[in-house]
C-alpha cells in the first residue's frame, strides 16, 4: 500500500490548486476583455474608424464656437448690475440698433447659415447682404448723431464722427456677422455630420434638425458674443482712438 499523504501537504496542494485555478480564470477574463476591445475584422473596423473620425470632427468644429460663447459669458458674468444701471442712466435713451428687436436684423446671416442645408446656394449670401445693410445703417446712425450733436468740439466733429462710425462698423461686423456667423455655421456642420454618421433613412424631419438647432441657438448667443465683441474692441482699436475722442469732448 502507498503511504498516506500527510494532512499538511494535502492542504498545501489544495491551496495551490485554488490559486492556479484563480489565475487561469483571471487570464481567461483578461483575454475576453481584450477581445472585446479589439475591433473585429471587416465592417466593425470601419465602424470604429468612422466613430473616431466623427468624434474628431465634432471636437474640431465645435471647439472654437464654444470658446467664443463661454468667453463672452464669462465677461458678462463679471459685469455688476450697478455698472449696467449707470450705463443705462448715462445713455438716456435706447439704441435703436442694439437695444431693440431690430438687433436681430444683424443676425440675418445666422438665419441663412441655419437654413444652409435646406435652401438654394444663393440664399446664404443674400442673408449676409441683409446683415451688412443693418451694419451699414447702424454705422451711418452713429456718425450722424455725432455730426448733429454737441458731444465734441466743432473743430474735431467731422473726425470724431468718422471714428465713431468706424467703431460702430467694426463692432457690428464682429458681433453681428463674424462671430455668430461662424458659430452657427459650425454648429450646423456638427449636426449634419452626426446625422450623416448615423446612417438613418433620409426624411424631411432629419433634414430640418440642423436648421432648427441653428435657429434655436441664436437667442442664447447674442448677449455673450456682443460682450465678446465689446471686449475685443476695448482691448485693441479703442485704445488707439479713445484718447483722441476724449480730448475733443465738450467740457
C-alpha positions in Angstrom: 0.0 0.0 0.0 1.1 3.6 -0.8 1.8 5.8 2.2 -0.9 8.3 3.1 -0.3 11.9 2.2 0.3 14.0 5.3 -2.6 16.4 6.0 -0.4 19.4 5.8 0.8 18.6 2.3 -2.7 17.8 1.3 -3.8 21.3 2.5 -1.0 23.0 0.6 -1.8 21.0 -2.5 -5.4 22.1 -2.4 -4.4 25.8 -1.8 -2.0 25.7 -4.7 -4.8 24.2 -6.9 -7.2 27.0 -6.0 -4.5 29.7 -6.7 -3.8 28.1 -10.1 -7.5 27.9 -10.9 -8.0 31.6 -10.0 -5.0 32.6 -12.1 -6.4 30.7 -15.1 -9.8 32.2 -14.7 -8.3 35.7 -14.4 -6.2 35.1 -17.5 -9.3 33.9 -19.4 -11.2 37.0 -18.2 -8.4 39.3 -19.3 -8.3 37.7 -22.7 -12.1 38.0 -23.1 -11.9 41.8 -22.2 -9.1 42.2 -24.7 -11.0 40.5 -27.4 -14.0 42.8 -26.6 -11.9 45.9 -27.1 -10.3 44.5 -30.2 -12.2 45.7 -33.3 -13.4 42.7 -35.3 -12.4 42.4 -38.9 -14.3 43.9 -41.8 -17.2 46.2 -41.2 -16.7 46.6 -37.5 -13.2 48.0 -38.0 -14.7 50.5 -40.4 -17.3 51.5 -37.9 -14.6 52.1 -35.2 -12.7 54.3 -37.6 -15.9 56.2 -38.5 -16.7 56.8 -34.8 -13.2 58.1 -34.2 -13.5 60.3 -37.2 -16.9 61.6 -36.1 -15.6 62.4 -32.6 -12.6 64.3 -34.1 -14.9 66.2 -36.5 -17.3 67.3 -33.7 -14.4 68.3 -31.4 -12.7 70.3 -34.2 -15.9 72.0 -35.5 -17.3 72.9 -32.1 -14.2 73.9 -30.1 -13.8 77.5 -31.4 -17.5 78.4 -31.2 -17.7 77.1 -27.7 -14.7 79.2 -26.8 -16.4 82.3 -28.2 -19.6 81.8 -26.3 -18.1 80.8 -23.0 -15.6 83.7 -23.1 -18.5 86.1 -23.8 -20.5 84.6 -21.0 -17.5 84.9 -18.6 -17.2 88.6 -19.4 -20.9 89.1 -18.9 -20.7 87.5 -15.5 -18.1 89.9 -14.4 -20.3 92.9 -15.1 -22.1 94.1 -12.0 -25.7 95.2 -12.0 -24.6 98.6 -10.7 -22.5 99.2 -13.8 -25.4 98.3 -16.0 -27.7 100.7 -14.2 -25.1 103.5 -14.5 -24.7 102.9 -18.2 -28.4 102.9 -18.8 -28.8 106.2 -17.0 -25.9 107.8 -18.9 -27.3 106.8 -22.3 -30.7 108.3 -21.5 -32.3 106.5 -24.5 -32.4 103.1 -26.1 -30.1 102.5 -29.0 -32.5 101.6 -31.9 -29.9 99.2 -33.5 -28.7 97.5 -30.3 -31.3 97.7 -27.6 -34.5 96.8 -29.5 -35.7 93.8 -31.5 -34.1 95.4 -34.6 -30.9 94.0 -33.2 -31.9 90.6 -34.6 -31.7 92.0 -38.1 -27.9 91.7 -37.7 -28.5 88.0 -37.4 -30.0 87.6 -40.8 -26.8 85.8 -41.9 -27.1 83.4 -39.0 -30.6 82.5 -40.1 -29.1 81.9 -43.6 -26.4 79.7 -42.1 -29.0 77.7 -40.2 -31.0 77.1 -43.4 -27.9 76.3 -45.5 -28.7 72.5 -45.7 -32.3 73.3 -47.0 -32.1 76.3 -49.3 -30.5 77.1 -52.7 -26.9 78.3 -52.6 -27.8 82.0 -53.3 -29.9 82.3 -50.1 -27.0 82.3 -47.7 -25.1 85.1 -49.4 -28.3 87.1 -49.6 -28.8 86.8 -45.9 -25.3 88.2 -45.4 -26.3 91.1 -47.6 -29.2 91.9 -45.2 -26.9 91.7 -42.3 -24.4 94.1 -43.9 -27.2 96.5 -44.7 -28.1 96.5 -41.0 -24.5 97.1 -40.1 -24.2 100.0 -42.5 -27.4 101.6 -41.1 -26.0 101.5 -37.6 -22.7 103.0 -38.8 -24.5 105.9 -40.5 -26.7 106.4 -37.5 -23.7 106.7 -35.1 -21.9 109.1 -37.4 -25.0 111.3 -37.9 -25.6 111.5 -34.2 -22.1 112.9 -33.7 -22.5 115.4 -36.6 -25.8 116.6 -35.4 -25.0 116.6 -31.7 -22.8 118.7 -29.4 -20.8 116.0 -27.7 -17.5 117.0 -29.4 -16.0 120.4 -30.1 -16.9 121.7 -33.6 -13.3 121.7 -34.9 -13.0 118.0 -34.4 -16.6 117.0 -35.0 -16.1 115.5 -38.5 -13.1 113.4 -37.5 -14.9 112.2 -34.3 -18.0 111.3 -36.4 -15.8 109.3 -38.7 -14.2 107.5 -35.8 -17.5 106.8 -34.1 -18.9 105.4 -37.3 -15.8 103.2 -37.8 -16.1 102.0 -34.3 -19.8 101.0 -34.9 -19.0 99.4 -38.2 -16.2 97.2 -36.8 -18.2 96.3 -33.7 -21.2 95.3 -35.8 -19.1 93.3 -38.2 -17.6 91.4 -35.3 -20.7 91.0 -33.2 -23.3 90.5 -35.9 -21.5 88.9 -38.8 -18.2 87.3 -38.0 -18.6 85.7 -34.5 -22.2 84.5 -34.7 -22.0 83.6 -38.4 -19.0 81.3 -37.7 -20.7 79.9 -34.6 -23.9 78.9 -36.3 -22.1 77.6 -39.4 -20.0 75.3 -37.2 -23.0 74.1 -35.1 -25.0 73.2 -38.3 -21.9 71.4 -39.7 -21.7 69.3 -36.5 -25.4 68.4 -36.6 -25.1 67.4 -40.3 -22.0 65.3 -39.6 -23.7 63.5 -36.7 -26.8 62.8 -38.7 -24.8 61.5 -41.7 -22.8 59.2 -39.4 -26.0 57.7 -38.0 -26.9 56.2 -41.4 -30.6 56.9 -40.9 -33.2 56.8 -43.6 -33.4 60.3 -45.2 -36.5 62.2 -44.1 -37.7 65.8 -44.1 -37.6 65.7 -40.3 -33.9 64.8 -40.2 -33.1 67.4 -42.8 -34.7 70.1 -40.7 -32.8 69.2 -37.4 -29.6 71.1 -38.2 -31.7 74.2 -39.2 -33.9 74.0 -36.1 -30.8 73.6 -33.9 -29.1 76.7 -35.5 -32.2 78.8 -35.1 -32.8 77.8 -31.5 -29.2 78.6 -30.7 -29.4 82.3 -31.8 -31.2 83.8 -28.7 -28.6 82.2 -26.4 -25.5 83.5 -28.2 -26.5 87.2 -28.9 -25.5 88.6 -25.5 -22.3 86.6 -25.0 -21.0 87.4 -28.5 -22.0 91.0 -28.2 -20.0 91.3 -25.0 -17.0 89.4 -26.5 -17.0 91.8 -29.4 -17.1 94.7 -26.9 -14.1 93.3 -25.0 -12.2 92.7 -28.3 -12.7 96.4 -29.3 -11.8 97.7 -25.9 -8.6 95.7 -25.8 -7.5 96.7 -29.3 -8.7 99.6 -31.5 -10.4 101.7 -28.9 -7.1 102.0 -27.1 -5.9 103.8 -30.3 -8.6 106.3 -30.8 -10.2 106.7 -27.4 -7.6 109.3 -26.2 -8.3 111.5 -29.2 -12.1 111.3 -28.7 -11.7 112.1 -25.0 -9.6 115.2 -25.9 -12.3 116.5 -28.2 -15.2 116.2 -25.7 -17.0 119.4 -24.9 -16.4 120.4 -21.2 
